[in-house]
Amino acid sequence: MFYSIGTSFFLVIFLLFLFGLFFSIGLSSFWSFMFVSNNYFVFDNVSFYMIFLVLCLGLYSQNLFVNNLSVVSRVFLVVSVFFSILSFCVNHSILFWCFYELSMLPLLYLIFFESPYSERFLAGWYFACYLLITSVPLVLILLYLSLINCCFFFNMWDFDCFSLSLFVLLSFVFFTKVPLFPFHTWLPMVHAEATSMVSIFLSGYIMKLGLLGVYRCCYFIFNNFMFCYLFVCMVFSVGFLLTCVNELDGKRWLAFISLGHIVVPFVGFFVCDWVSVNISFFYCLGHGLSAGLVFCLLWYLYDVCNSRNWLLLKSCINGKFLMIFVIFSMLSLCSFPTTIQFFCEVNMVKLSTYLLIVLCYWVFYLFFSGIIPLVLCGYLLIRSEFFEDFDYSHYSFNYFLFFVGFWCYVGILFL
């Protein structure tokens, strides 16, 4: 216990030190100080935000939940964390594809062999189909673009010499991995059958790899044509949020919430210019932290009441500390001030000057996406009977909830 407390404390200090260096001496100076500059890796704001997210959710959870995971799970999760970090900063097209796939394959293995749920094979095959079927077209398109450019580095490609339809096709390959509508069906099923740690990884940063692929390869396609598709995604995202109202399974509920929120960074691609596009990935940092926070909270409640039904989970919320965790976790999904998502959404609304009717719908969507978690938070706190007391012996959950919640609400200081 004291080892975990000490390690957690020093990790917080280390992350604060990283942020201090990052913003005191500048991004380029910091990375040139820490790494050797080369064409194979790019360390920019996007890489920094996403690597920080991986460190918070991946390595920190590995340290705290060492007694809750098997040796095989820890090994495969570390492999996923390692290749995810490489994916977020690699500049080589084929290496990006390799690291991309290798970051997801360990999670696919854990769904098949570590999940305790009966429908894990169906969910695993569903996940495998989307993963493997789109992998071959992805690597073929990347090879073609690299050979035509006589270069495998993203930052040296000449995008003007290709047909726009090719990049639209490439973007839709990445959309299936995010996933956006209509490729979203695998995510709620996989979350429902995966272990809680795999769910934390999937919603935390695996979903963001598809967004990164669009940013690296085809960021310039977000014109009027792509906006029509994104507007359709926003309309169906409201449907995902409405689905949450009738969803009793906590993990499926959070999966649909993630489907409703993940369209926000893509809208940021449309409304932001090249300088302010980092807001989209800063939003991803906040979303990943909040999703990991709520999945960890659900994990603890599952262990207490042995159920994933919201009607039973609410009976476990007893004691002021657990109630505080529930309130702050749910408010982080609502983009409540001072969460990272709140300020990112405000900046996106300020930049959304395309059409008045689109702006009104954008504001309505953001309000609606926050009201669903808020209503559930009120439902969980209004109860008439108690069955379980808060077990303070689960110190690993307590530290993880506090650590991730801390960065959810103070991370805006580093925007």
N, C-alpha and C positions, 0 to 999 in steps of 0.2 A: 504493500500500500504506500509506504513512504517513498519507495523507488519511483512509483508512478507519479506521486505528487511532485517530487523533485524534478523528474523529467518533464512533466507538464509545465512547471514553473520556468525552467530554463528554455523550453521551446517557445513560450510566450515572449520571454526576453529576447530570444534570438530573432523571432519574427519582427518584433518592434525595432530591433537593431537593423534588420534588412530594410524596413520601411524608412528608417532614419537615413541610412546611407543612400537609399534610392532617391529620396527627395532633397537631400542636402547637397550631394555632389553631382546629381543629374543622372539620367538613365544611361546615356552612352558611356560616361565615365565610369559608372558603377560596373556595367557589364564588361567593359574593357579591363577593369581592375580584377574582376572575378574570373573571366574567361578569356581564352585566346580567340580573337576575331577571325572568322573564316566564312566562306560562302555556304558551307553546309548547315550552319545554324544562324538564326536571326533572333536576337534578344531585344524585343521592343516592348511597348506597353502591353500589348496583347499577351505576349509570352509571360510577362511578369504577373499579370492578373491571374492567368490560368494556372501557372505553376504554383502560385501562392494558394490557389483553391485546392489543387491536388495535394499540396503539403498539409493543409488544414484537415481535409477530409480523409486523405489516404494514410500518410505516415503517422499523423497524430492518433487516428483511430486504431491503427495497428499497435501502437504502444499501449493504449488504454484497454482495448478489448482482447489482449493477448490470452486471457483465460477463458474467453467466450468463443474462441475460434479454434478449429483444429489446425494442426501443422500444415496440412495440405492447403487449407483455405488461406492461411497466412502467406504461404509461398506464392500461390497464384495471384493473390491480391497485390503483393509486392511487385510481381512481374507486370501486372496491369498498371500499377502506379508508375513504374519505371518507364514503360513504353509510352504512357500518356504524357509524361513530362517531355520526352523526346519529340512526340508528335506536335506539341505546342510550340516548339522552337525550331524545328527542322525546316530547312529551305530547299532541300532536294526532293523532287517530285516522287521518285520511286521509293526513296527512304521514307517519305511521308506516308505513302501507301502501306509500306511494310509495318511501320510503327503504329499506324492507325489500326490495322487489322490485329496486330499482336496485342494491342491494349484491350481489345474486346474479346478475343478468343479465350483468355483465362476466365472471364466472367461466364462465358457460354459453358465452359467445363464445369464451373461451380453450380450452375443451374441444373445440369444433368446429374451430378454426383454428390452434391452437398445439400441440396434443397430437401427439406423434410416433407414437402407437400406432394399430394398424389398426382396432380396434373403437371408436374414439372417437365415431363417428357414432351407433352404437347406444347407447352410454352417454350421449351428449349428448341424444338424443331421450328416453331414459328420464328423465333429469334434467329436461328441458323439460316433459314431461307432468306430472310431480308439481308442478313449479313453476307452470305456467300454469293447469292444471285447478283447483288450489286457490286461485288468486289471485282469480278472479271471486267465488266464494262468500265469501271473506274480506272483500273490499271491500264487498260487498253487506250482510253482517252488520254491519260497522263503520258503514256509512252508516245502516242502520236504527237501531242503538243510539244513534247520534249525533242523529238526527232526533227520536227519541222523547224523548231527554233535553234536546233543544233546546240542545245543547252538544257540541262536538267534542273536549273535553279529557277525558282519562281520569280525572283526579282529581276531576272534578265530576259524574261519572255517579252516578245512583241505581240501584244494582244490585238493590234489593229489588222494583222494579216490573216485573221481567221473569221469564219462565218459566225455570226452571233448565235445561230441555232446550235452550234456545237457547245458553246458555253452554257446555253440554256439547258441542254441535255446533261451536261456535267453538273450543273447546279441541282437538277432534280435527282441525280444520283446521291448527292449529299443530303437532299431533303428527306430521302428515305431513311437515312441514318440518324436524323435529328430526334424524332420524325415530325414532319408537317403533314397536314391533310393532303391527299387521302392515304398516306402511308403510315398512319398512326396506330393501326390496330394491334401491332405487336407489343407496344409499350405497356398498356394496362395489364395484359395477360402475363407478360414477363415479370412485372413488379409483383403481381399477386402470387406467383409461384417461386420467386427467388427468395433467398435469405435476406434479412434486413441489411446486412453489410453490402451485399451486391446491389440492393436497391439504392443505398446511399451513393455508391459509386456510379450507378447508371444515371440517376437524376442529378447527381452532383456535378460531374464533369464529362462523362461519356457522351451525353447529349450535346455538349458544346463542341465536340470534335467535328461534327457536321457543319456547324456554324463557322468554325475555323477554316474548313475546306473551302467553303464559299468565299470567305474573306481572302484566302491566299490565291485562289485560282480564278474567280469570276466575280469579283466585287463590283465591276462596272456595269453589270447587266441589269441593275435595279433601276430601270427606266419605267415608262408608262405601262409597257406590256407586263413586266413583272409585278408592278403595283396592283394590277387587276388580280393576279393570282394571290398576292399577299392579302388583298382585301377579302377575297373568298376565304382564305385561312382565318382571318379575324372573325368573320361571320360564323364559321364553324367552331372557332374557339369559344364563342359564347355558348354554343351547343354543348361543348365539353364541360363548361362551367355549370350549365344547367343539369348535366348528367350527375354532377357531384351531389346535387341536392338529394337524390334518391339512392346514393351509393352508401351502403352500410359498411363495406369492407374498407378499413382505414388505408391500406396500401393502394388499392385501386382508386380510392378517393384522391389520394395525393398524386397518383399517376395522371389522372384527368386534370387536376389543377396544374401540373407541370405542362401538359399539352396545351392548356389554355394560356399559359404564361410564356412559353418558349417562342411564340410568334413576335413578341415585343422586340427582341434584338434584331430580327429581320426587318421590322418596320424602321428600326434605327438606321439600318443600312440605306434605306430610301430617303429618310429625312435629314441625315447627317452628311456633312462633307468629309473630305479625306482627313481633315484635322480632328473633327469631333466624333469620328466613327468609333473611337475607343470607348465611348459611352455605352455602346452595345455590349462590349465585353466586360465593362465594369458592372453592367446589369447582370451579366452571366455570373460574375463573381458573387454578387448578392443573392441571386436565385439559387446558385449551387449551395451556398452556406445555409440558406433558409430551408431548402429541401432536405439537406443532410441533417439539420437540426430537428425537423419534424419526424423524419424517419427514425432517428435515434430515440425520440420521445415515444413513438409508437412501439418501437422495439422493447423499451422498458415496460410499457403498459401491457404488451403481449405476455411478457414473462410473469407479470403479476396475476393477470386474470385468465391466461390461456385462451384468449379469444381475440379476434380481429374485428369484432362487431362494435360499432360506436356506442350502441345501447348498453353494452357491457363495459366498454372501456371507461365510460364516464363514471361508473361506480368505483373505479380505482383512484380517482382524483381526490385524494384526501390529504390534508396538511397544507400549510401555507407555502412551503418551498415548492412542492410539486405544482401547486396552483399557479405560482409565479412562473415556473418553467412553461406551463401550458399557455399562459397568457402571452408571454414574450415569443414563444414559438409560433403561435397562430398569427400574432400581429406581424411577424416577419414575413409571412406569406401574403399579408394584406398590403404590403408596401407601406407600412406605417412609419411616420417619422420617428426616429432618424435613420431608418434602414437605407441601405445602398440603393435598393430598387426605387424608393420614393423619389430621390433626387434625380436619378437617371430618367424616370418617367416624366418628371417636371421639365427637364431639359429637352426631352423629345417632343413634348407638347409645345414648348416654345419654338422649336424648329419646324413644327408641322404647319406650314403656311400654304399647303398645296391647294386645297379646296375647303370651303367653310363646312360643307356637309360631311366631308371626310374627317375634318378636325373634330366636329361634334360627335361623330361616331367613335373616334379615337378616344376622346375624353369619356364617353359613355362606356366603352369597353374597359378602360382602366378602372373606372369606378366599380363596374360590375365584377371585375376580376378580384377586387379586394373585399367585396361585401360577402362573398360566399364563405371564406375562412372566418370572417368576423362573426357571422351568424352561428357557425359551428362552435366557435370559441364561447359564445354566450350560452349555447346549449350545453356544452360540457361543464360549465361552471354553475349552472342552475340545476340542482339535484335535490333529492329528498331523502336519500338513504346512502349509507356507506357500507362497504363490504371489506375493504382492505385498507390498511394503513401504509403510509409511504415508508418504504424500506431504505434506510439510509446506508445500508451495507453495500448497495450498488454504487460504489464511489466512482467507478469508471464511467457510468452514465452521467453522473452528476458533473464530473469534470468536463466531459465532452460537451454536454449541453451548455455549461457556462462558457467554455472556451469558444465554441462556434457562435453562440448567441452574442458574445462580446464583440466579435468581429462583424456580425450582422449589423450592429447598431453604431459602432464607432469607425467602421471601415470608410465611411464617407469623408473622414478627415483627410484621406489620402487620394481623393479624386483630383 
